[in-house]
Amino acid sequence: NHFYSSTKNSSDFLGHKYANRITNMSTSVEQHVAPPPPGAADSVSATGTATARQIPTVCPGHTRPLSDIQFFRVPPAALPPPVAGAPPSDNDGEEELLLISGCHDKLPMLRSGRTGDWIGTLSGHKGAVHCATLDPASCAIAATASGDFTLRLWDAVAGSCLAIIPHGHIVKSVAISPSGRRMATGGHEGLIRVWELERVLANAVAERVSAGGPLPLEGDDVPPADVFLSHGGDGGKGKVAVNKVCWIDDDVVASGAADGTVKFWDVRRVAGGSLATISLPGGAEVRDMEIVEVQETGIITLTVAGGDAVHFYDARAAAKEGRTEPLRSVTVTPANFRNEGGASLHPVHGRTFVAGGSDLWVRVYDLESGKELDCHRGHHGPVRCVRYDPTGKTFATGSEDGTIRIWRS
């Protein structure tokens, strides 16, 4: 049985200081076993010869194009204690993983990152959900960024909305810092907003207590952002849409924009502007960004997909020392990232990366040589998002066809 299967409310599950303080949030949780695909997906080598076929796990449920997928490790402290007399778990000693997805159908979903089994749907947005994430320190809080001009915070166990935070335009990205201390958003306003997450959640708990029920924090009760940063204004260009935000650590956040620049910000000291700026060749729009600390090297690597190439940077060196030259850049034609797609670096050894974009294929590359190692077929629409799981054993892809597919590395 999956570890969510016996969970009935937040106080029974994650040992999170906020989850235990929120009452009346019970909900039943169903499981949906991802069925096998209708046919085998071909796997083709770089030479064009057929290799062993791989049948990915297909995760149905969404009805519109995917916009975002992210994996998270479930911290051991968040797992429920063993139940006396319960049958042994089927996880074979492997750590638990979660997969959260954003979609144009307005319904972000949470799944098991190991099996693809559906866990729950977060219902409430009135526009496409462009980004969905979890608090990496606890996995108890989810955050979703939407085309309805709002960010929503959720109890990730019960599925209830904790807060609705208004913005002035479409919200394209949200990220929570590694310790769960801070949260940043970016979007078509051209602003990066930063909150102390504990303050927002404390207000949400107070609102529920005063209301005597599970009402979300919204309107004038939402605390204003602690920090406002203007991506374009920092360089004198005026407003420019921010497509992605991600944290390097609890104090430094990176923003990637439509003008082809990535900027690094120390949210504790914003008066002097950004710490450093990366400019993609040809001003290619930043389509995707990922931060991963490669386990074997300890390098915190920023992966940026834009135009027809994927670029890799030492994020710490860029933010702290101003060294913005790429570690490596790899062209991924015939695919491109002009309208959709993304890339993800292997989190364990950092020697390969996976990319998907304008065509239907998912390609695996060698980072050092840029050589295409594998090419997987299975989606029926362009690939819009890709991510390795934290163990590097699998990666997930989300497509225009409304499905998520989980592939073995």
C-alpha positions in Angstrom: 0.0 0.0 0.0 1.2 3.5 -0.8 2.0 5.5 2.2 -0.8 8.0 1.5 -3.4 5.2 1.3 -4.4 5.2 4.9 -4.2 8.9 5.5 -7.4 10.7 6.5 -6.2 14.1 7.7 -3.1 16.2 8.0 -2.5 15.6 11.8 -2.2 11.8 11.0 0.4 12.3 8.4 3.2 14.8 7.9 4.8 15.9 11.2 4.8 19.5 10.1 4.3 22.3 12.5 1.7 24.0 10.4 -0.2 20.9 9.3 -0.7 19.9 12.9 -2.2 23.3 13.7 -4.8 23.3 10.9 -8.0 21.6 11.8 -11.1 20.4 9.9 -9.1 19.5 6.8 -9.9 15.8 6.5 -10.5 14.3 3.1 -10.6 10.8 1.7 -7.8 9.9 -0.6 -8.2 7.6 -3.5 -5.6 5.8 -5.6 -5.5 5.6 -9.3 -3.1 3.1 -10.7 -1.5 4.4 -13.9 -2.4 2.0 -16.7 0.1 0.8 -19.3 0.3 2.8 -22.5 -1.7 1.5 -25.5 1.5 0.4 -27.3 5.3 0.2 -26.8 7.2 3.4 -27.1 10.1 3.2 -29.4 13.6 3.9 -28.2 16.1 4.9 -30.9 19.8 5.4 -30.6 21.7 8.4 -31.9 22.6 6.5 -35.1 18.9 5.9 -35.9 19.0 2.2 -35.1 16.3 0.7 -32.9 17.4 -0.2 -29.3 15.5 -2.0 -26.6 12.0 -0.7 -26.4 11.1 1.1 -23.3 7.4 1.2 -22.1 7.1 4.2 -19.9 4.5 4.5 -17.1 1.7 6.7 -18.5 -0.1 8.9 -16.0 -3.5 10.1 -17.3 -5.8 12.5 -15.6 -5.0 15.9 -17.1 -7.2 17.0 -20.0 -5.0 19.9 -21.4 -1.4 20.5 -22.1 1.0 20.1 -19.2 3.0 23.1 -18.1 5.2 21.9 -15.2 6.3 18.8 -13.4 8.6 18.5 -10.4 9.8 15.7 -8.2 10.4 15.9 -4.4 11.9 13.6 -1.8 9.6 13.0 1.2 11.6 13.8 4.3 11.8 10.8 6.7 10.3 12.9 9.5 7.2 13.4 7.3 6.4 9.7 7.0 3.8 8.3 9.3 4.9 5.8 12.0 4.5 2.1 11.1 1.0 0.8 11.9 1.0 -2.3 14.1 -0.1 -5.4 12.2 0.0 -3.6 8.8 1.4 -5.5 5.8 4.9 -4.5 4.8 5.3 -1.6 2.4 5.9 -2.3 -1.3 8.6 0.4 -1.6 11.5 -2.2 -1.2 13.4 0.1 1.1 13.4 3.0 -1.4 12.8 6.5 -0.3 9.4 8.0 -1.0 9.1 10.5 -3.9 6.3 12.9 -4.9 5.5 14.3 -8.3 3.5 17.4 -8.7 2.2 18.7 -12.0 0.8 22.0 -13.3 -1.6 22.0 -16.3 -3.7 24.2 -18.5 -6.8 22.4 -17.3 -6.5 24.5 -14.0 -6.1 21.3 -11.9 -2.6 20.7 -10.4 -2.2 17.0 -9.4 0.0 15.2 -6.8 1.2 11.7 -7.6 3.6 9.1 -6.2 7.0 9.8 -7.8 7.9 6.1 -7.8 4.8 4.6 -9.4 2.9 7.5 -11.0 -0.2 6.7 -8.9 -2.6 9.5 -8.5 -2.8 10.9 -4.9 -5.0 14.0 -5.2 -6.1 17.1 -7.2 -5.9 20.7 -6.0 -9.2 22.3 -7.2 -9.9 26.0 -7.2 -7.9 27.9 -9.8 -9.9 29.7 -12.6 -7.0 29.8 -15.1 -4.2 27.6 -16.4 -1.7 26.5 -13.7 1.8 27.4 -15.1 3.8 26.1 -12.2 3.3 23.8 -9.2 5.8 23.1 -6.4 6.1 21.7 -2.9 7.9 22.9 0.2 11.1 20.8 -0.2 11.7 20.8 3.6 8.4 19.1 4.5 6.3 18.4 1.4 3.4 19.5 3.5 2.7 22.8 1.7 2.1 23.1 -2.1 2.1 26.3 -4.1 0.6 26.9 -7.5 1.0 29.8 -9.9 -1.8 30.6 -12.3 -3.1 32.6 -15.3 -6.0 33.7 -13.0 -3.5 36.3 -11.5 -3.2 34.4 -8.3 -0.8 32.2 -6.3 -2.4 29.6 -4.1 -1.0 27.8 -1.1 -2.4 24.4 -0.2 -2.3 21.8 2.5 -0.6 19.2 0.4 -2.0 16.4 2.6 -5.7 17.3 2.8 -5.8 19.2 -0.5 -7.5 22.3 1.0 -6.5 25.8 0.0 -4.7 27.8 2.7 -4.2 31.2 1.0 -5.1 33.0 -2.2 -2.4 35.6 -3.0 -3.4 38.1 -5.7 -1.0 39.4 -8.3 -1.3 42.1 -10.9 -0.9 39.8 -13.9 -0.4 36.2 -14.9 1.8 34.3 -12.5 4.2 32.0 -14.4 6.5 30.6 -11.6 6.7 30.0 -7.9 9.6 28.5 -5.9 10.1 27.7 -2.2 13.6 27.9 -0.7 15.4 24.8 0.4 14.6 25.1 4.1 11.0 26.3 3.4 11.8 29.7 4.8 11.0 31.9 1.8 8.8 31.8 -1.3 9.3 33.7 -4.6 7.0 34.3 -7.5 7.5 35.7 -11.0 5.2 36.5 -14.0 4.0 38.9 -16.5 4.2 41.8 -14.1 8.0 41.6 -14.5 8.4 41.5 -10.7 9.9 38.9 -8.4 8.0 38.9 -5.1 9.4 37.3 -2.0 7.6 36.3 1.2 8.7 34.9 4.5 6.5 31.7 4.2 6.1 31.2 7.9 4.4 34.6 8.2 1.9 33.8 5.5 1.1 30.4 6.9 0.8 31.8 10.4 -1.8 34.3 9.1 -3.6 31.4 7.3 -3.8 29.4 10.5 -5.2 32.4 12.4 -7.8 33.0 9.7 -9.0 29.4 10.0 -9.2 29.6 13.7 -11.2 32.8 13.6 -13.5 31.6 10.9 -14.0 28.3 12.6 -13.5 26.3 9.4 -11.3 25.7 6.4 -11.5 29.2 4.8 -8.5 30.4 2.8 -6.6 33.5 3.6 -7.4 36.1 0.9 -7.9 39.7 0.1 -6.6 42.3 2.6 -5.7 39.6 5.1 -2.9 38.4 2.9 0.4 39.9 4.1 2.2 41.9 1.4 5.5 40.6 -0.1 8.5 41.3 2.0 10.7 42.0 -1.1 9.8 43.3 -4.6 12.4 43.0 -7.4 12.0 44.3 -11.0 13.8 42.0 -13.4 13.7 44.5 -16.3 14.0 47.7 -14.2 17.3 46.5 -12.8 18.8 46.9 -16.3 16.9 49.9 -17.4 14.7 48.0 -19.9 11.4 48.5 -18.2 9.0 45.6 -17.6 9.9 42.2 -18.9 8.0 39.0 -18.2 9.6 36.6 -15.7 9.1 33.0 -16.9 11.0 31.1 -14.1 12.3 31.6 -10.6 14.4 29.2 -8.6 16.4 29.3 -5.3 20.1 28.7 -5.1 19.9 28.8 -1.3 17.7 30.4 1.3 19.0 33.9 0.4 19.7 33.9 -3.3 17.1 33.6 -6.0 17.5 33.4 -9.8 14.9 34.8 -12.2 14.8 33.9 -15.9 13.0 36.2 -18.3 11.5 36.6 -21.8 14.4 38.9 -22.8 16.9 36.1 -22.6 18.5 37.1 -19.3 18.9 35.3 -16.0 19.5 37.4 -12.9 20.7 36.5 -9.4 19.4 38.4 -6.4 20.3 38.4 -2.7 16.9 39.0 -1.1 18.6 40.3 2.1 20.3 43.2 0.2 18.3 44.4 -2.8 19.3 48.1 -2.8 22.3 47.4 -5.1 20.3 45.5 -7.7 21.1 42.1 -9.0 24.3 40.2 -8.1 25.0 39.0 -11.7 23.3 38.7 -15.1 23.5 35.9 -17.7 22.5 36.6 -21.3 21.6 33.7 -23.5 23.0 33.8 -27.1 20.9 35.7 -29.5 18.6 36.9 -26.7 16.7 33.6 -26.7 13.8 33.6 -24.3 14.4 31.6 -21.1 11.9 28.7 -21.4 13.0 26.6 -18.5 15.4 26.7 -15.5 16.4 24.1 -13.0 18.7 24.2 -10.0 20.3 20.9 -8.9 23.2 20.2 -6.6 25.0 17.3 -8.3 25.7 14.7 -5.7 29.0 13.4 -7.0 30.6 16.9 -7.5 28.7 19.1 -5.1 28.4 21.7 -7.9 25.1 23.6 -7.7 24.2 23.6 -11.4 21.8 26.0 -13.1 20.3 24.4 -16.3 18.7 26.9 -18.7 16.8 25.9 -21.8 16.2 28.6 -24.5 16.2 28.9 -28.3 17.7 25.7 -29.6 20.2 25.0 -26.8 20.6 24.0 -23.2 23.2 25.9 -21.1 24.7 24.9 -17.8 26.2 27.2 -15.2 27.9 27.0 -11.8 25.1 28.9 -10.0 27.2 29.6 -6.9 30.1 31.0 -8.9 27.7 33.1 -10.9 25.9 34.5 -7.9 28.8 34.9 -5.5 31.7 35.7 -7.8 30.1 37.0 -11.0 31.4 34.2 -13.2 28.6 33.9 -15.7 30.3 31.9 -18.5 28.6 28.5 -19.1 30.2 25.3 -18.0 28.7 23.8 -21.2 26.2 24.6 -23.9 24.6 21.9 -26.1 22.4 22.4 -29.2 19.4 20.1 -29.3 18.2 20.5 -32.8 15.9 19.4 -34.5 14.0 20.2 -31.3 13.8 23.7 -29.9 12.5 25.6 -26.9 11.0 28.7 -28.7 7.4 27.8 -27.6 7.7 25.0 -25.1 10.0 22.4 -23.6 12.7 22.1 -21.0 15.7 20.2 -19.8 16.9 18.5 -16.7 20.4 17.4 -15.5 21.1 14.0 -13.9 21.2 14.8 -10.2 23.6 12.1 -9.1 26.5 12.1 -11.6 25.7 15.2 -13.7 27.1 13.5 -16.9 23.8 13.3 -18.8 20.8 15.5 -19.3 17.3 14.9 -20.8 15.5 17.5 -23.0 12.2 17.8 -24.8 10.7 20.5 -26.9 8.9 21.3 -30.1 8.8 17.8 -31.5 7.4 14.6 -29.9 10.7 13.0 -28.9 12.5 12.9 -25.6 16.2 12.9 -26.0 19.0 12.0 -23.6 22.4 13.7 -24.1 26.0 13.3 -22.9 26.9 16.6 -21.3 30.6 16.5 -22.1 30.4 15.7 -25.8 26.9 16.9 -26.5 26.2 13.6 -28.2 22.6 12.3 -28.3 22.6 9.0 -26.4 18.9 8.0 -26.6 15.7 9.1 -28.2 12.3 8.0 -26.8 9.0 8.2 -28.6 5.6 7.9 -27.0 4.0 11.3 -26.6 1.4 12.4 -29.2 2.2 16.1 -28.8 5.2 18.4 -28.2 7.1 17.9 -25.0 6.5 20.8 -22.6 8.4 19.9 -19.4 10.9 17.3 -18.2 12.5 16.5 -14.8 14.7 13.8 -13.4 13.7 12.4 -10.0 16.1 13.1 -7.2 17.6 9.6 -7.3 18.3 9.8 -11.1 16.7 6.4 -11.7 13.8 7.8 -13.7 12.7 11.0 -15.4 9.2 12.4 -16.2 7.9 14.2 -19.2 4.8 16.2 -19.7 3.3 16.9 -23.1 0.8 18.8 -25.1 -1.2 15.5 -25.3 -2.2 15.9 -21.6 -0.2 12.9 -20.3 2.8 12.5 -18.0 5.2 9.7 -18.8 7.8 8.3 -16.4 10.8 6.7 -18.1 13.7 4.7 -16.7 17.1 6.4 -16.9 
